[in-house]
């Protein structure tokens, strides 16, 4: 299960839900979120596929940009293999049913993994080449607002969470963590003055992200829980940074790898939230990026 397969199905099943934007746009200058706001004002919520976005460096990016995937329950139902018409109560009941299950992941080699088609490490990494979105008027920088994965150093289980990552440099991100599971994992490492490995999963099948929203207790392996929500084992492959010691989703479009530095805090935020208010500016953790694969 990957994003490309879902987009093909979406265009076949819900063709009016998919809109291509052919002209260049500058995501880091509000041009994506402005368009989304205008559509929302008209009560329109299509998936937008920007074919020619600019990178943060102002140059045409080699990557397209996708937004608004989860804006309707019909699309969420489709991502779980259900009929779009089942997007109301049937979707909630099916999600609750799957959330009680576990489907362990499977491992494939890096040679077989689509996310390893292009590998950049160290100084070859440059986040400014990516079409990163700046969301709200007071946001101090563009944000990669996706899912960092961390691995517990004691139990060996993985946790996935939507967390905001402020772009601070070509290999530097500011990470905001509420005091929940990823924060607990990092705290364990920080108490021993060691960095916390992290992999930010960018662009996977939508069911991967719906699975990431599970509310299982600390200690439950999210890779297995995501497989249950997807209805199929999640395929994993060794990371570039730590090899088989830290596994990453093999079918993601892109993974940013790095380490959350111990005992390092810098200014992060403010950042606009879904409530219509800003989360305040605070001192938050820093990620040093070590690799990007796509």
C-alpha positions in Angstrom: 0.0 0.0 0.0 1.5 3.3 -1.1 0.4 6.8 -1.9 0.5 6.4 -5.6 -1.9 3.5 -5.5 -4.3 5.5 -3.4 -4.2 8.5 -5.7 -5.0 6.3 -8.7 -8.0 4.9 -6.9 -9.1 8.3 -5.8 -9.1 9.7 -9.3 -11.1 6.6 -10.4 -13.6 6.5 -7.6 -13.9 10.2 -6.7 -12.6 12.2 -9.7 -14.1 15.5 -8.6 -12.1 15.2 -5.4 -8.8 15.5 -7.2 -7.6 18.9 -8.6 -4.2 19.4 -10.4 -2.6 22.8 -10.0 -0.3 23.2 -13.0 1.1 26.7 -12.5 4.1 27.3 -10.2 3.3 28.1 -6.6 5.5 29.1 -3.6 4.4 27.0 -0.7 6.9 28.8 1.7 5.1 32.1 0.9 1.6 31.1 1.8 0.4 30.4 -1.7 -0.8 26.8 -0.9 -2.6 27.6 2.3 -4.2 30.8 0.8 -5.7 28.7 -1.9 -6.9 26.1 0.6 -8.5 28.9 2.7 -10.4 30.3 -0.3 -11.7 26.8 -1.1 -12.7 26.2 2.5 -14.6 29.5 2.5 -16.6 28.1 -0.5 -17.1 24.8 1.4 -15.0 23.0 -1.1 -12.4 20.4 0.1 -10.7 18.7 -2.9 -7.3 17.1 -2.8 -4.9 19.5 -4.4 -1.9 18.2 -6.4 0.6 20.9 -7.1 2.7 19.9 -10.0 5.3 22.7 -10.0 5.9 24.0 -6.5 9.0 25.9 -5.7 11.5 24.8 -3.0 12.3 27.0 -0.1 15.3 28.1 -2.1 13.0 29.7 -4.7 13.9 27.2 -7.4 11.5 24.7 -9.0 11.4 21.6 -6.8 11.8 18.1 -8.3 8.9 17.1 -6.0 5.2 17.7 -6.4 3.2 18.7 -3.3 -0.1 17.1 -2.1 -2.5 18.7 0.3 -6.0 18.3 1.8 -6.0 14.5 1.6 -7.9 14.1 4.9 -10.4 16.9 4.5 -13.5 14.6 4.0 -14.6 11.5 5.8 -15.4 9.9 2.4 -11.7 10.0 1.4 -10.8 8.6 4.8 -13.2 5.7 4.2 -11.7 5.1 0.8 -8.2 5.0 2.3 -9.3 2.2 4.6 -10.6 0.1 1.7 -14.2 1.1 2.4 -16.9 2.6 0.2 -16.8 6.4 0.2 -20.5 6.3 1.2 -19.5 4.6 4.4 -17.7 7.7 5.6 -19.9 8.5 8.6 -20.7 6.0 11.4 -19.5 2.9 9.5 -16.0 4.5 9.3 -15.9 5.2 13.0 -16.9 1.7 13.9 -14.5 0.1 11.5 -11.6 2.2 12.8 -12.5 1.2 16.3 -12.6 -2.5 15.3 -9.2 -2.4 13.7 -7.7 -0.4 16.6 -8.2 -3.5 18.7 -6.0 -5.6 16.4 -2.2 -5.9 15.7 -0.6 -6.9 12.4 3.2 -7.2 12.8 5.3 -5.5 10.1 7.4 -7.3 7.6 11.0 -6.4 6.6 12.3 -6.0 3.0 15.8 -5.2 1.9 16.9 -1.6 1.0 17.3 -2.8 -2.6 13.6 -3.6 -2.8 12.3 -0.6 -0.9 10.9 2.2 -3.1 11.9 4.8 -0.5 15.5 4.0 -1.1 15.5 4.8 -4.8 17.4 8.0 -4.0 19.6 8.3 -0.9 21.2 11.5 0.3 23.4 11.6 3.4 25.3 14.2 5.4 26.2 17.4 3.6 24.3 16.2 0.5 21.0 16.8 2.4 19.3 20.1 1.8 15.8 20.6 3.1 15.6 24.0 1.3 15.2 22.0 -1.9 11.8 20.7 -0.7 8.5 22.5 -1.2 7.8 23.0 2.5 4.6 24.8 3.4 4.3 28.0 5.5 0.9 27.7 7.0 -0.2 30.8 9.0 0.6 34.5 9.1 2.5 34.5 12.3 4.5 31.2 11.7 8.2 32.2 11.8 9.1 29.6 9.1 7.7 26.8 6.9 6.9 23.6 8.8 7.1 19.9 8.0 3.9 19.0 9.8 4.1 15.2 9.5 4.9 12.1 11.6 8.2 11.6 13.4 8.9 8.0 14.4 11.0 7.1 17.5 12.0 3.8 19.1 11.9 3.2 22.8 15.5 2.4 24.0 14.2 -0.1 26.6 11.2 -1.8 25.1 12.3 -1.6 21.5 8.8 -0.6 20.3 8.2 2.2 17.8 6.0 5.2 18.3 4.5 7.4 15.6 3.0 10.8 16.2 2.0 13.9 14.2 4.3 16.6 15.4 5.4 19.9 13.9 8.9 20.4 12.6 10.0 24.0 12.0 12.6 24.4 9.3 15.7 26.1 10.8 18.4 25.2 8.3 19.3 22.9 5.4 19.9 20.1 8.0 18.2 21.4 11.1 14.6 21.2 12.4 12.9 22.5 15.5 10.6 19.8 17.0 7.7 20.5 19.3 6.6 17.5 21.4 3.7 17.5 23.8 4.6 15.4 26.9 3.3 12.1 25.5 4.9 9.1 24.0 7.7 10.5 21.7 8.5 12.9 24.5 8.9 10.0 27.0 11.2 8.2 24.6 13.4 11.3 24.1 13.4 11.9 27.9 14.8 8.4 28.5 17.7 9.1 26.1 18.3 12.7 27.3 18.7 11.5 30.9 21.6 9.5 29.7 22.9 12.4 27.5 22.4 10.5 24.2 20.6 11.6 21.1 17.3 10.1 20.1 17.1 8.6 16.6 14.1 9.9 14.6 12.6 9.3 11.1 10.0 11.7 9.8 7.7 9.9 7.4 6.6 12.2 4.5 3.9 11.0 2.0 2.7 7.5 2.6 -0.6 5.8 2.0 -3.3 7.8 3.9 -4.1 4.8 6.0 -0.6 4.9 7.4 -1.4 8.4 8.9 -4.9 7.4 10.1 -3.1 4.5 11.9 -0.6 6.9 13.4 -3.5 8.6 15.1 -4.3 5.5 17.3 -4.6 6.2 21.0 -3.0 3.0 22.3 -1.1 3.0 25.6 2.6 3.7 25.8 4.5 0.5 25.0 2.3 -0.6 22.1 4.3 -0.9 18.9 2.8 1.6 16.4 4.2 -0.1 13.4 2.0 -3.1 14.2 -1.0 -0.9 15.1 -0.6 1.0 11.8 -0.6 -2.4 10.0 -3.9 -3.2 11.7 -5.5 0.1 10.6 -4.1 -0.3 7.0 -5.4 -3.9 7.0 -2.0 -5.2 5.8 1.5 -5.6 7.3 3.5 -2.4 7.1 6.6 -3.0 5.1 9.8 -1.8 6.8 13.4 -1.4 5.7 16.7 -0.5 7.5 17.4 3.2 8.0 20.4 4.9 6.5 21.5 6.3 9.9 21.3 3.2 12.1 20.6 0.3 9.7 18.6 -2.6 11.1 18.7 -1.0 14.6 16.1 1.5 13.4 13.6 0.5 10.7 11.6 2.9 8.5 8.6 2.5 6.2 9.7 1.0 2.9 6.8 2.4 0.9 6.9 6.0 2.0 7.6 8.6 -0.7 10.2 10.3 1.5 11.8 9.8 4.9 13.9 12.4 6.7 16.3 10.8 9.2 18.2 12.4 12.1 18.7 12.7 15.8 16.9 14.8 18.4 19.9 16.4 20.2 20.1 15.9 24.0 19.8 18.9 26.3 19.6 21.3 23.3 16.6 23.7 23.2 16.0 26.6 20.8 13.1 29.0 20.1 10.3 27.3 18.2 6.9 28.7 17.1 4.4 30.3 17.3 2.3 27.9 15.1 -1.3 28.2 14.1 -3.5 25.3 15.3 -6.8 23.9 14.0 -8.7 25.7 16.7 -7.9 29.0 15.0 -5.5 30.1 17.7 -1.7 30.0 17.9 0.4 27.6 20.0 2.9 29.9 21.7 6.6 30.4 21.0 8.7 28.3 23.4 12.1 26.7 23.8 11.9 23.3 22.1 14.0 20.4 20.9 16.3 20.4 17.8 16.7 17.7 15.2 20.0 17.3 13.4 19.2 15.7 10.0 21.5 13.0 8.8 19.8 11.6 5.7 16.9 12.0 3.3 15.7 9.0 1.2 12.9 9.1 -1.4 
